[in-house]
Amino acid sequence: MVPVTAQRRRASPQARQEVTQALGSIRQQQRDARAYAEVWYQALRAWETSETDRVKVHYGPAKASTMRVVGIGNYSTSGTGQGGSFWAGVEMVHLPNGLHRSNLVGSMCSADPLLSEIHRGAGIASLLHHSGQGGWAYPRDRAQAYATAVLDLAVALGDKQARVHAQALAFAQSARTISVESQD
């Protein structure tokens, strides 16, 4: 029997090129996810609102009660209100995937500590590194946590692109680093 020794195999140039292209694609997905999270982050920080067309709200007389009131005094069990209507505007917040009711988005933000900070105008100025060369702002873990929170909100608000970017971000966080070493 011939002893087997560990030997490093060199990948063929074609295999190295395929790996490099695949990693480049993954890196591009991660850059796109960072950029998309930044767009949502800045939209939430800006909190630009507008009022929709006014809607007519109708209210009517109270319905007759089926409850029997027992006690001292006179109680009315039938509706005696006049009813009527009024015009009301609905405040909408501008987000990357369209207009959403600001009270709904505000309550969703209030339910998450990081989103609540953004909604209050606190938090970091940007998720992206200030140099513009890519990467996360300092502290990196905090920027990634904000990105995850805003992309989760975007998914909850029906943004289909955000789902793809949230998956790329989750992959990047679990993989932590991706590197390619040349074996030439």
PyMOL commands that set and color helices and strands:
alter all, ss='L'
color gray80, all
select helices_A, chain A and resi 13-46+102-110+113-120+140-156+160-175
alter helices_A, ss='H'
color red, helices_A
select strands_A, chain A and resi 49-51+55-59+84-88+91-95+98-101
alter strands_A, ss='S'
color yellow, strands_A
deselect
rebuild
show_as cartoon
